[in-house]
Structure formats: C-alpha cells, structure tokens
Amino acid sequence: MDITVQELRQKLDSGEQFLLLDVREPWEYEEFNIGGKLVPVGSLMNQMWELEEYKDQPVVVHCRSGARSAMAQGLLMANGFTNVRNLKGGMLAWLEAFGR
C-alpha cells in the first residue's frame, strides 16, 4: 500500500507514532532528509534485526523516487512486518509539494 506526501505530512504534523524509514544512501540523506531512520536498502537485510520492535507497528518507507522503497517494502513484508507503506514519488514528490 502506498501513502502520498500529503498523507505523510499530516502524520508527521499530528505527531502520530510510526517508523519513518529512509532507504536512500547516506550522501542523499545528508543532502536532504525529513528525519527518518537511515537504513540504505542494500543494508536492510543485515540491519533488519534493528527494526524488530516495529513489526506490528506502522512503517512508512521512502527513497528518492519510490522504487528502492518499494523493494524495501517487499523485503520488510516478506520478513513479517504487517503495516508497511511506501511513499509514492519519494523525496522528489516531497520537494515538489513542499520544497525543503
């Protein structure tokens, strides 16, 4: 299931509890981020244990455009995560909608 940048903005603004997972590379994160936990998609399988506590909690995954996060969403769900949403359009859509 996907989530739009507007829906994500609402969740962040309302203080809702969920894991925001940024699966981009560290240099992309340093350039611009919205405060998510950085776990590059290539490291996700090795760092999955760090996310165990979120298995039954809402998780929103994002990357630059939505492709890597869709892959990460599949990996998480295949490993027992029950509520994972992919940010449609990724940070490109976020920047287009809200700027920095």
C-alpha positions as CSV (number, residue, x, y, z in Angstrom):
1,M,0.0,0.0,0.0
2,D,1.2,3.5,-0.8
3,I,1.0,6.8,1.0
4,T,1.1,10.2,-0.6
5,V,3.4,13.0,0.5
6,Q,0.3,14.9,1.7
7,E,-0.8,12.0,3.9
8,L,2.7,11.6,5.3
9,R,2.9,15.3,6.1
10,Q,-0.3,15.0,8.0
11,K,1.0,12.0,10.0
12,L,4.2,14.0,10.9
13,D,2.4,17.2,11.8
14,S,-0.1,15.3,14.0
15,G,2.7,13.6,15.9
16,E,1.4,10.2,15.1
17,Q,3.7,7.3,16.2
18,F,5.2,5.3,13.3
19,L,8.6,4.4,12.0
20,L,9.8,6.6,9.1
21,L,12.4,4.6,7.3
22,D,14.7,6.3,4.7
23,V,16.3,3.7,2.5
24,R,18.5,6.1,0.4
25,E,22.3,6.3,0.5
26,P,24.0,8.3,3.3
27,W,25.1,11.1,0.9
28,E,21.4,11.5,-0.3
29,Y,20.3,11.7,3.4
30,E,22.9,14.3,4.2
31,E,21.8,16.4,1.2
32,F,18.2,16.5,2.4
33,N,16.1,14.4,4.7
34,I,12.8,14.6,6.7
35,G,14.1,12.9,9.8
36,G,13.6,9.3,9.0
37,K,15.8,6.4,10.3
38,L,18.5,5.8,7.7
39,V,19.0,2.2,6.6
40,P,20.1,2.1,2.9
41,V,18.2,-0.6,1.0
42,G,21.4,-2.5,0.4
43,S,22.0,-2.9,4.1
44,L,18.3,-3.6,5.0
45,M,18.6,-7.4,5.2
46,N,21.7,-7.1,7.6
47,Q,20.0,-4.5,9.7
48,M,16.5,-6.0,9.8
49,W,17.1,-7.0,13.5
50,E,17.3,-3.4,14.4
51,L,13.7,-2.9,13.3
52,E,12.2,-5.9,15.0
53,E,10.2,-3.8,17.5
54,Y,8.3,-2.2,14.6
55,K,7.0,-5.5,13.1
56,D,3.4,-4.8,14.2
57,Q,3.6,-1.0,14.1
58,P,3.0,1.4,11.2
59,V,6.1,1.8,9.0
60,V,6.5,4.3,6.1
61,V,9.4,3.7,3.8
62,H,10.8,6.3,1.4
63,C,13.7,6.8,-1.0
64,R,14.3,9.3,-3.8
65,S,11.6,8.3,-6.2
66,G,9.7,5.3,-4.7
67,A,11.5,2.5,-6.5
68,R,14.0,1.4,-3.8
69,S,11.4,1.9,-1.1
70,A,9.0,-0.4,-2.9
71,M,11.8,-3.0,-2.9
72,A,12.3,-2.4,0.8
73,Q,8.6,-2.6,1.5
74,G,8.6,-6.0,-0.1
75,L,11.6,-7.2,1.9
76,L,10.0,-6.0,5.2
77,M,6.7,-7.6,4.5
78,A,8.4,-10.9,3.5
79,N,10.1,-10.8,6.9
80,G,6.9,-10.4,8.9
81,F,6.3,-6.7,9.0
82,T,2.5,-6.2,8.9
83,N,1.9,-2.5,8.2
84,V,4.4,-1.1,5.7
85,R,3.5,1.8,3.3
86,N,5.7,3.1,0.5
87,L,5.9,6.9,-0.1
88,K,4.6,7.5,-3.6
89,G,7.1,9.6,-5.6
90,G,9.6,9.6,-2.7
91,M,11.6,12.7,-1.9
92,L,11.2,14.1,-5.4
93,A,7.5,14.3,-4.8
94,W,8.1,15.8,-1.3
95,L,10.3,18.5,-2.7
96,E,7.9,19.2,-5.5
97,A,5.0,19.6,-3.0
98,F,6.7,21.3,0.0
99,G,10.2,22.3,-1.0
100,R,13.0,21.9,1.6
